Amino acid sequence: MASLLGNFNWATAAIPFAQANLRNIQNLYIGHSRTAGGNLGVKTILTEEARADLNWWIRHLDQSIRKSFLIADPDLVLFSDASMTGWGATDGYCSTGGKWSNQDTERHINELELLAAFLALQYFASASRNCFIRINIDNTTAVAHINKSGGTISPHLLEIALKIAKWSELRNLNVEAKYLPGALNIMTDMESRRSFQDRGDWQLNHRFSERSGSTGTRK
């Protein structure tokens, strides 16, 4: 499995969305290494998630899809932010935001920042296809999890990151996260900290809010 992962890691630079479809195999390997006491010769049973990842690689290697290494201007630029009470997002022209549910307020702020980015993408880019989107976030952990399609430390962050990656893959969206200091992310910061006592006439589509338990407004 170590040899297989090594080859896959090498290939992720050339295949779009590959890293997101490697995480379940990677986590299985890490767990197996711990229980086997470092003996990598011991066989392990693949989980359904790991099998799904392997099947994805088989299909997409045959298609010979390749990433572009040229730096292009994004087709859409978004900004998102989260506080412990709510989230906010803007595309530079319109803004939206919402209040976290009681369940969401128990999450770590890193999770909320990543979830806010996902909600921003859902709100502003659901109809987008085959384009490059840059989302600016003032949280380095959220930025890293989007750009790397997850991580190996927090299962909660990995879950959200993989949802973002799968959602983007369905629309063939190249989503890049960029760190933006909070002092420069003023509009979304204000939106994420609003009292939400006056929700106005606009509300986030229910199919988005139901996924996170949040409500949303637009100004």
C-alpha positions in Angstrom: 0.0 0.0 0.0 2.9 2.3 0.7 4.2 1.8 -2.9 0.7 2.4 -4.3 0.3 5.6 -2.3 3.7 6.8 -3.5 2.7 6.4 -7.1 -0.7 8.1 -6.5 0.9 11.0 -4.7 3.3 11.5 -7.7 0.3 11.5 -10.1 -1.9 14.0 -8.2 0.0 16.9 -9.8 -1.2 15.8 -13.2 -4.8 14.7 -12.6 -7.6 17.1 -11.6 -9.4 16.2 -8.3 -7.0 13.3 -7.8 -6.0 14.3 -4.2 -9.6 14.3 -3.0 -9.9 10.7 -4.3 -6.9 9.6 -2.4 -7.8 10.5 1.2 -9.7 7.3 2.1 -6.8 5.1 0.9 -4.4 7.4 2.8 -6.4 7.2 6.0 -6.7 3.5 5.7 -2.9 3.2 5.3 -2.2 5.4 8.4 -4.6 3.4 10.5 -3.2 0.1 9.3 0.4 1.3 10.0 -0.5 2.1 13.6 -2.3 -1.2 14.3 0.4 -3.3 12.5 3.2 -1.8 14.6 5.0 -0.7 11.5 4.9 -4.1 9.8 3.7 -3.1 6.3 3.8 -6.7 5.1 0.5 -7.4 6.9 -2.5 -7.6 4.7 -5.5 -5.3 5.3 -9.1 -5.3 4.1 -10.1 -2.3 2.0 -13.0 -0.3 3.2 -15.8 0.6 0.8 -14.6 4.2 0.7 -11.0 3.0 -0.2 -12.5 0.8 -2.9 -14.4 3.7 -4.3 -11.2 5.8 -4.4 -9.4 3.0 -6.3 -12.2 2.7 -8.8 -12.0 6.5 -9.4 -8.3 6.2 -10.2 -8.9 3.3 -12.6 -11.5 5.3 -14.5 -9.6 8.6 -14.6 -6.2 7.2 -15.5 -7.8 5.7 -18.6 -9.2 9.1 -19.5 -5.7 10.6 -19.5 -7.0 13.9 -18.0 -4.3 16.5 -17.3 -4.0 19.6 -15.2 -3.0 22.9 -16.6 0.1 24.3 -15.0 -0.4 27.8 -16.5 -1.4 30.4 -14.0 -4.7 32.0 -15.2 -6.9 34.7 -13.9 -9.9 33.4 -12.0 -13.4 33.5 -13.6 -14.9 34.2 -10.2 -13.4 35.7 -7.1 -15.1 35.1 -3.7 -14.5 36.1 -0.1 -15.8 34.2 2.9 -15.4 34.5 6.7 -16.8 32.8 9.8 -17.3 33.7 13.4 -18.6 31.6 16.2 -22.1 33.1 15.6 -22.4 33.1 11.8 -20.8 33.2 8.4 -20.5 35.7 5.6 -19.5 35.7 1.9 -19.3 38.1 -1.1 -18.4 38.1 -4.7 -17.5 41.8 -4.5 -20.9 42.9 -5.6 -23.4 41.0 -3.5 -23.1 39.7 0.0 -24.7 36.9 1.9 -24.5 35.3 5.3 -26.2 33.3 7.9 -26.4 32.3 11.6 -25.0 29.0 12.7 -27.3 26.4 14.2 -26.8 25.5 17.9 -25.1 22.3 16.7 -22.7 24.2 14.4 -21.7 26.6 17.2 -20.1 23.5 18.9 -17.6 23.2 16.0 -14.0 24.4 16.0 -13.5 27.8 14.3 -11.4 26.1 11.6 -14.4 23.9 10.7 -16.7 26.9 10.6 -14.3 28.7 8.3 -14.2 25.8 5.9 -17.9 25.4 6.1 -18.4 29.1 5.3 -16.2 28.7 2.2 -18.4 25.8 1.1 -21.6 27.8 1.6 -20.1 30.7 -0.3 -19.3 28.4 -3.2 -22.8 26.9 -3.1 -24.4 30.3 -3.1 -22.4 32.0 -5.8 -21.2 29.2 -8.0 -23.9 26.5 -8.1 -24.6 27.4 -11.8 -21.0 27.7 -12.8 -19.3 25.0 -14.9 -15.8 24.4 -16.3 -14.2 27.5 -14.7 -11.6 28.7 -12.2 -12.7 30.1 -8.9 -10.6 31.7 -6.3 -11.9 32.0 -2.8 -10.2 34.3 -0.2 -10.2 33.2 3.4 -8.5 34.6 6.5 -7.9 31.1 8.0 -4.7 29.2 6.9 -6.1 25.8 7.9 -9.2 26.2 5.7 -7.0 27.4 2.8 -4.8 24.4 3.1 -7.7 21.9 3.3 -9.3 23.3 0.2 -6.1 23.4 -1.8 -5.0 19.9 -0.6 -8.5 18.4 -0.6 -8.3 17.6 3.1 -5.7 16.5 5.6 -4.8 13.7 7.9 -5.2 15.3 11.3 -8.9 16.2 11.7 -11.6 13.9 10.4 -14.2 16.7 10.7 -12.1 19.1 8.5 -11.5 16.2 6.1 -15.2 15.5 5.8 -16.0 19.1 4.8 -13.0 19.4 2.5 -14.0 16.2 0.6 -17.6 17.6 0.2 -16.1 20.7 -1.4 -13.9 18.7 -3.7 -16.7 16.3 -4.8 -19.1 19.2 -5.3 -16.4 21.0 -7.4 -15.6 17.9 -9.4 -19.3 17.4 -10.4 -19.2 20.9 -12.0 -15.6 20.7 -13.2 -14.6 23.7 -11.1 -11.0 24.4 -10.3 -11.3 25.9 -6.8 -8.3 27.6 -5.3 -8.2 29.1 -1.8 -6.0 32.0 -1.0 -5.1 33.5 2.4 -6.4 37.0 3.0 -5.7 38.7 6.3 -8.8 39.5 8.3 -8.1 43.2 8.2 -8.6 43.1 4.4 -11.7 40.9 4.6 -13.9 43.5 6.2 -17.1 43.0 4.3 -17.4 39.3 5.0 -16.2 39.7 8.6 -19.1 42.2 9.2 -21.5 39.8 7.6 -20.4 36.9 9.7 -20.9 38.8 13.0 -24.3 40.4 12.3 -27.0 39.9 14.8 -29.4 38.5 12.1 -32.4 40.1 13.8 -33.5 41.5 10.5 -33.3 38.9 7.8 -34.8 41.1 5.1 -36.3 39.7 1.9 -33.6 37.2 0.9 -32.8 33.8 2.3 -30.2 31.2 1.4 -31.7 28.3 -0.6 -33.1 25.7 1.8 -31.2 22.8 0.3 -27.9 24.6 1.2 -29.0 25.6 4.7 -30.2 22.2 5.6 -26.8 20.7 4.9 -25.2 22.9 7.6 -28.1 23.8 9.7 -27.5 27.5 9.0 -29.8 30.2 7.7 -28.7 32.9 5.2 -29.4 36.4 4.2 -28.4 38.6 1.2 -28.0 42.3 1.0 
